[in-house]
Amino acid sequence: MKIKRVTANNRKKAFEVETASDVYSFPYALLRTQPDADNRVEEAFPDPDLGSEGFTYRLADGQEDTIHVDAVLEYNRDPDYLKDLLLHRLTLEAQKAVDSTDLSKREIVRTLGTSASQFYRLLDPTNHKKSVGQMLALLHLLGREVDVVISPTRKTAGTRRKRGRTRGKTAV
């Protein structure tokens, strides 16, 4: 994902990172080289050395650092990025399972009911067109169990705190 524009907002203490699809916030608190009141961000720009897939910022004292777009997407919990990250993890696990199984690749392809080229696409970590369901089927065939754990993270915009009272009645 390419970065179109980066704006340093010293008042909010965050960068505003604009991509083709959205504008994301990235707080100064996550930076390795942090600005302060005496050493503000002077410049921030998409870094051409990274193919505009990251941005570089420069402080008033001349220090600079670079942030990759993946860090921005991960902080903002971008759904497409998280899906790709999950697929990547499942793919790496499937590669390990294929290397350690006694089943031949031909037998795996036959049992999955797919083609050899599709099987190799499932094992390709750069292929983002595969589905989580396909990866789960492959891992199951290879004797791997996948557990999905759902747990609360930080409070998001769609969640509300429960109050002590609801419609005039005391909550129990």
C-alpha positions as CSV (number, residue, x, y, z in Angstrom):
1,M,0.0,0.0,0.0
2,K,1.4,3.3,-1.0
3,I,1.4,6.5,1.1
4,K,0.2,9.6,-0.8
5,R,0.8,12.2,1.9
6,V,2.0,12.5,5.5
7,T,1.1,15.4,7.8
8,A,2.7,16.0,11.2
9,N,0.1,17.3,13.7
10,N,2.2,18.5,16.6
11,R,-0.9,19.6,18.5
12,K,-2.5,16.1,18.4
13,K,1.0,14.6,18.7
14,A,0.3,12.3,15.8
15,F,1.0,11.8,12.1
16,E,-1.9,11.8,9.6
17,V,-1.0,9.2,6.9
18,E,-3.1,9.4,3.7
19,T,-3.3,6.3,1.4
20,A,-5.4,5.7,-1.6
21,S,-8.1,4.2,0.5
22,D,-8.1,6.0,3.8
23,V,-6.4,8.4,6.2
24,Y,-4.8,6.9,9.3
25,S,-3.5,8.3,12.5
26,F,-0.1,7.3,14.0
27,P,0.8,8.7,17.4
28,Y,4.2,10.1,18.3
29,A,4.2,7.9,21.4
30,L,5.0,4.9,19.2
31,L,8.1,6.4,17.6
32,R,11.6,5.4,18.4
33,T,12.8,8.9,18.0
34,Q,10.2,11.0,19.8
35,P,9.6,14.7,19.3
36,D,9.0,17.0,22.3
37,A,8.2,20.7,22.8
38,D,11.8,21.8,22.1
39,N,12.4,19.3,19.3
40,R,9.3,19.3,17.0
41,V,8.7,17.4,13.8
42,E,9.9,19.7,11.0
43,E,9.2,17.5,8.0
44,A,7.4,14.3,7.1
45,F,7.2,12.8,3.7
46,P,6.5,9.5,1.9
47,D,9.9,7.9,1.4
48,P,10.7,7.2,-2.2
49,D,13.5,4.8,-1.1
50,L,10.7,2.5,0.2
51,G,8.6,2.9,-2.9
52,S,6.3,5.2,-0.9
53,E,5.4,2.3,1.4
54,G,6.8,4.1,4.4
55,F,7.4,7.7,5.5
56,T,10.4,9.5,7.0
57,Y,10.1,12.3,9.5
58,R,12.8,14.7,10.6
59,L,13.0,16.5,13.9
60,A,14.3,20.1,14.4
61,D,17.6,18.9,15.7
62,G,18.2,16.8,12.5
63,Q,17.4,13.4,13.8
64,E,15.2,11.3,11.5
65,D,13.5,7.9,11.4
66,T,11.4,5.9,9.0
67,I,8.0,4.2,9.7
68,H,6.7,1.5,7.4
69,V,3.0,1.6,6.4
70,D,2.5,-1.9,8.0
71,A,3.1,-0.3,11.4
72,V,0.4,2.3,10.7
73,L,-2.0,-0.3,9.4
74,E,-1.4,-2.6,12.4
75,Y,-1.9,0.3,14.9
76,N,-5.2,1.2,13.3
77,R,-6.3,-2.5,13.1
78,D,-7.0,-2.3,9.3
79,P,-9.2,-5.3,8.5
80,D,-7.5,-6.0,5.2
81,Y,-4.1,-5.9,6.7
82,L,-5.1,-8.2,9.6
83,K,-6.6,-10.7,7.1
84,D,-3.4,-10.7,5.1
85,L,-1.4,-11.2,8.3
86,L,-3.6,-14.1,9.3
87,L,-3.2,-15.7,5.9
88,H,0.5,-15.2,6.0
89,R,0.8,-17.0,9.4
90,L,-1.4,-19.9,8.2
91,T,0.7,-20.2,5.0
92,L,3.9,-20.4,7.0
93,E,2.4,-23.1,9.2
94,A,1.2,-25.0,6.2
95,Q,4.6,-24.9,4.6
96,K,6.1,-26.4,7.8
97,A,3.4,-29.0,7.9
98,V,4.0,-30.0,4.3
99,D,7.7,-30.4,4.9
100,S,7.1,-32.6,8.0
101,T,4.3,-34.8,6.6
102,D,4.7,-38.3,5.2
103,L,1.9,-37.6,2.7
104,S,3.1,-37.0,-0.9
105,K,2.2,-33.7,-2.5
106,R,0.2,-35.6,-5.1
107,E,-1.8,-37.3,-2.3
108,I,-2.5,-33.9,-0.7
109,V,-3.7,-32.4,-4.0
110,R,-5.9,-35.4,-4.6
111,T,-7.4,-35.4,-1.1
112,L,-8.1,-31.6,-1.3
113,G,-9.8,-32.1,-4.7
114,T,-7.8,-29.3,-6.3
115,S,-5.1,-28.9,-8.9
116,A,-1.4,-28.9,-8.3
117,S,-1.1,-25.2,-9.3
118,Q,-3.8,-24.3,-6.8
119,F,-2.0,-26.3,-4.1
120,Y,1.2,-24.3,-4.8
121,R,-0.7,-21.1,-4.7
122,L,-1.9,-22.0,-1.2
123,L,1.7,-22.4,-0.1
124,D,2.8,-19.1,-1.7
125,P,3.0,-16.5,1.1
126,T,2.7,-13.6,-1.4
127,N,-0.6,-14.9,-2.7
128,H,-3.4,-12.9,-1.0
129,K,-6.2,-14.3,-3.1
130,K,-6.6,-17.5,-1.1
131,S,-9.3,-17.8,1.5
132,V,-8.9,-18.7,5.2
133,G,-11.2,-21.6,4.6
134,Q,-8.9,-23.1,2.0
135,M,-6.0,-22.7,4.4
136,L,-7.9,-24.4,7.2
137,A,-8.8,-27.3,5.0
138,L,-5.1,-27.8,4.0
139,L,-3.9,-27.5,7.6
140,H,-6.6,-30.0,8.8
141,L,-5.5,-32.5,6.1
142,L,-1.9,-32.1,7.3
143,G,-2.9,-32.9,10.9
144,R,-2.8,-29.4,12.3
145,E,-5.4,-28.0,14.6
146,V,-6.2,-24.3,14.4
147,D,-7.9,-22.6,17.3
148,V,-9.4,-19.2,17.0
149,V,-9.2,-17.2,20.2
150,I,-11.5,-14.2,20.5
151,S,-10.7,-11.8,23.3
152,P,-11.4,-8.2,24.0
153,T,-8.7,-5.7,23.1
154,R,-8.9,-2.0,23.7
155,K,-12.2,-0.1,23.6
156,T,-13.3,0.6,20.0
157,A,-15.8,3.1,18.6
158,G,-18.5,0.4,18.3
159,T,-18.5,-0.7,22.0
160,R,-20.1,0.9,25.0
161,R,-19.5,0.7,28.6
162,K,-22.3,-0.9,30.6
163,R,-23.8,1.5,33.1
164,G,-25.1,0.7,36.5
165,R,-28.6,1.5,35.6
166,T,-30.6,0.6,32.5
167,R,-34.0,2.3,31.8
168,G,-34.5,3.2,35.4
169,K,-33.9,-0.3,36.6
170,T,-30.9,-1.4,38.6
171,A,-28.6,-3.7,36.6
172,V,-27.9,-7.0,38.3
